Amino acid sequence: MAVQTHPDQLVAILRDTVVALVRRDGPDLSARQLGVFLTVYLTDGPHTVRGLAAELNVSKPAITRALDRLGELDLARRKVDPMDRRSVIVQRTLKGTAFLRDMRQIMSEAEGLVSSMPEAPEAANAEPSRAEGRKAG
């Protein structure tokens, strides 16, 4: 049976994961680069620039720029498709597989921290309105 996770807990896990990735000694990916990376590693391939652009609903040049960065970091590589030499296939790398493994570990740790914290009442999570902000200040 799956455990229900509150949306605020999911956002906290995401925040803790992103902060841990930024703080660690390693690649620092943009949201677009991370989206391309995770799509390549978590969905069945083969992946092409055209296919990734369609799946992520962004332009092919945006995918190309993200893949340029992923290639610089050796997190993904491009290879000419032997069946259609006009097409390029995006491949996974050993370094990318290790990065994904590290990311899973970081997320698991973040989930453990977030799930062990007491759940805050909804009102405490809401931002104060302008009127409330003026009264408090």
C-alpha positions as CSV (number, residue, x, y, z in Angstrom):
1,M,0.0,0.0,0.0
2,A,1.4,3.4,-1.0
3,V,1.7,6.1,1.7
4,Q,0.0,9.4,0.9
5,T,2.4,12.4,0.7
6,H,1.1,15.9,1.3
7,P,1.9,18.4,-1.5
8,D,3.8,20.5,1.0
9,Q,6.0,17.5,1.8
10,L,6.7,16.9,-1.9
11,V,7.8,20.5,-2.3
12,A,10.0,20.2,0.8
13,I,11.6,17.1,-0.6
14,L,12.2,18.9,-3.9
15,R,13.7,21.9,-2.1
16,D,16.0,19.7,0.1
17,T,17.1,17.7,-3.0
18,V,17.8,20.8,-5.1
19,V,19.7,22.5,-2.2
20,A,21.8,19.3,-1.6
21,L,22.6,19.1,-5.3
22,V,23.7,22.8,-5.4
23,R,25.8,22.4,-2.3
24,R,27.6,19.3,-3.3
25,D,30.8,19.1,-5.3
26,G,29.4,18.1,-8.7
27,P,27.3,19.2,-11.6
28,D,24.8,22.0,-11.0
29,L,22.0,21.6,-13.6
30,S,19.3,24.0,-14.6
31,A,15.7,22.9,-14.4
32,R,15.6,22.3,-18.2
33,Q,18.9,20.3,-18.1
34,L,17.5,18.3,-15.2
35,G,14.3,17.7,-17.0
36,V,16.1,16.4,-20.1
37,F,18.4,14.3,-17.9
38,L,15.6,12.7,-16.0
39,T,13.6,12.1,-19.2
40,V,16.5,10.3,-20.8
41,Y,17.3,8.2,-17.7
42,L,13.7,7.4,-16.4
43,T,11.8,6.8,-19.7
44,D,12.4,4.1,-22.3
45,G,14.5,5.1,-25.3
46,P,15.8,5.6,-27.8
47,H,15.7,9.3,-27.3
48,T,16.2,11.8,-30.1
49,V,16.4,15.6,-30.0
50,R,13.1,15.8,-31.8
51,G,11.4,13.3,-29.4
52,L,12.7,15.0,-26.3
53,A,11.5,18.4,-27.6
54,A,8.1,17.0,-28.2
55,E,7.9,15.2,-24.9
56,L,9.0,18.2,-22.9
57,N,7.1,20.7,-25.1
58,V,10.2,22.9,-25.7
59,S,12.1,23.8,-28.9
60,K,14.7,21.6,-30.4
61,P,17.4,24.3,-29.9
62,A,16.6,24.3,-26.2
63,I,17.1,20.6,-26.1
64,T,20.3,20.9,-28.0
65,R,21.6,23.5,-25.5
66,A,20.7,21.2,-22.6
67,L,22.3,18.3,-24.2
68,D,25.5,20.4,-24.9
69,R,25.8,20.9,-21.1
70,L,24.9,17.3,-20.3
71,G,27.6,16.2,-22.8
72,E,30.2,18.6,-21.2
73,L,29.5,17.0,-17.9
74,D,29.5,13.4,-19.4
75,L,25.9,12.9,-18.1
76,A,24.6,12.0,-21.6
77,R,26.1,11.7,-25.1
78,R,24.8,12.0,-28.6
79,K,25.4,9.4,-31.2
80,V,24.4,9.4,-34.9
81,D,21.5,6.9,-35.5
82,P,22.9,4.1,-37.7
83,M,19.4,3.5,-39.1
84,D,18.9,7.2,-40.0
85,R,22.1,9.2,-40.2
86,R,20.1,12.4,-40.2
87,S,18.9,11.6,-36.6
88,V,20.9,11.8,-33.4
89,I,20.2,9.4,-30.5
90,V,20.8,10.5,-26.9
91,Q,22.6,7.9,-24.8
92,R,23.1,7.4,-21.1
93,T,26.6,7.3,-19.6
94,L,28.2,5.7,-16.5
95,K,28.7,9.1,-14.9
96,G,25.0,9.9,-15.6
97,T,23.9,6.7,-14.0
98,A,26.0,7.4,-10.9
99,F,24.6,11.0,-10.8
100,L,21.0,9.5,-10.8
101,R,22.0,7.0,-8.1
102,D,23.3,9.9,-6.0
103,M,20.2,11.9,-6.6
104,R,18.0,9.0,-5.5
105,Q,20.0,8.8,-2.3
106,I,19.7,12.5,-1.7
107,M,15.9,12.4,-2.3
108,S,15.5,9.4,0.0
109,E,17.3,11.2,2.8
110,A,15.2,14.3,2.2
111,E,12.0,12.3,2.3
112,G,13.1,10.7,5.6
113,L,13.7,14.2,7.1
114,V,10.5,15.6,5.8
115,S,8.3,12.6,6.8
116,S,9.8,12.7,10.3
117,M,8.8,16.3,10.8
118,P,5.4,17.1,12.4
119,E,2.9,18.3,9.8
120,A,2.2,22.0,10.1
121,P,-1.4,23.2,10.1
122,E,-2.5,24.7,6.8
123,A,-2.9,28.2,8.3
124,A,0.7,28.2,9.4
125,N,1.9,27.5,5.9
126,A,-0.2,30.3,4.2
127,E,1.5,33.6,3.5
128,P,0.0,36.5,5.4
129,S,-2.3,38.8,3.4
130,R,-1.2,42.4,2.7
131,A,-3.5,43.6,5.5
132,E,-2.1,41.1,8.0
133,G,1.4,42.0,6.9
134,R,0.8,45.7,7.6
135,K,-0.7,45.0,11.0
136,A,2.3,42.9,12.1
137,G,4.9,45.4,10.9
